[in-house]
């Protein structure tokens, strides 16, 4: 009887020890996975976006912008805003009573990046650029959507692009090429990515 009681007591104690050991191992695995997930390294990147405008073969303008992005950062995306609030006459009122509406004109960039397994970066950019264009008397009349643009009346020239690039450190990619329907100028967008060391 004592042997049976001892055997039962030993079995109960052994199973309790095994259960504690199993819980301890399970807890350690959960902690290891949690530490691995929180150990994702953030890689600082310098992303340069250059808008280059051409009239035929002649370069008209080149506007560079630099945006700092932390790859694999789960926080808010990087953003850059550069521009002016331009008054545009609404045509209501005259003389000192003229009324104006203000419009944001300039460049907006938003970006996010993630590092891939092969060391490249998946770069996602929202690019927006707007400007006022006033056709001169010497310019040929243009049309947009079938409506003729009258000389002397300002037109808002707008360019938007959503870019999803797979790009490596030091690489430059021409992401977008677009033609302006009014003046025929071609806008090219070049993106360069560099890891900040």
JOTAHU-V743556 format. One record per backbone hydrogen bond with DSSP energy under -1.0 kcal/mol. NH is the residue of the N-H (numbers start at 0). CO is the residue of the C=O. If there is no record, write none. Layout:
nh->NH co->CO
nh->NH co->CO
//
This chain:
nh->4 co->0
nh->5 co->1
nh->6 co->2
nh->7 co->3
nh->8 co->4
nh->9 co->5
nh->10 co->6
nh->11 co->7
nh->12 co->8
nh->13 co->9
nh->14 co->10
nh->15 co->11
nh->16 co->12
nh->17 co->13
nh->18 co->14
nh->19 co->15
nh->20 co->16
nh->21 co->17
nh->22 co->18
nh->23 co->19
nh->24 co->20
nh->25 co->21
nh->26 co->22
nh->27 co->23
nh->28 co->24
nh->29 co->25
nh->30 co->26
nh->31 co->27
nh->32 co->28
nh->33 co->29
nh->34 co->30
nh->35 co->31
nh->36 co->32
nh->37 co->33
nh->42 co->70
nh->44 co->68
nh->45 co->193
nh->46 co->66
nh->47 co->191
nh->48 co->64
nh->49 co->189
nh->50 co->62
nh->51 co->187
nh->52 co->60
nh->53 co->185
nh->54 co->57
nh->57 co->54
nh->59 co->52
nh->60 co->52
nh->62 co->50
nh->64 co->48
nh->66 co->46
nh->68 co->44
nh->70 co->42
nh->71 co->112
nh->72 co->69
nh->77 co->110
nh->79 co->108
nh->81 co->106
nh->83 co->104
nh->85 co->102
nh->87 co->100
nh->89 co->98
nh->96 co->93
nh->97 co->94
nh->98 co->91
nh->100 co->87
nh->102 co->85
nh->104 co->83
nh->106 co->81
nh->107 co->127
nh->108 co->79
nh->109 co->125
nh->110 co->77
nh->111 co->123
nh->113 co->121
nh->115 co->119
nh->118 co->115
nh->120 co->166
nh->121 co->113
nh->122 co->164
nh->123 co->111
nh->124 co->162
nh->125 co->109
nh->126 co->160
nh->127 co->107
nh->128 co->158
nh->129 co->105
nh->130 co->156
nh->132 co->154
nh->143 co->146
nh->146 co->143
nh->148 co->141
nh->151 co->134
nh->152 co->149
nh->154 co->132
nh->156 co->130
nh->158 co->128
nh->160 co->126
nh->162 co->124
nh->164 co->122
nh->166 co->120
nh->169 co->192
nh->170 co->167
nh->172 co->190
nh->174 co->172
nh->174 co->188
nh->175 co->188
nh->177 co->186
nh->179 co->184
nh->183 co->179
nh->185 co->53
nh->186 co->177
nh->187 co->51
nh->188 co->175
nh->189 co->49
nh->190 co->172
nh->191 co->47
nh->192 co->170
nh->193 co->45
nh->195 co->43
//
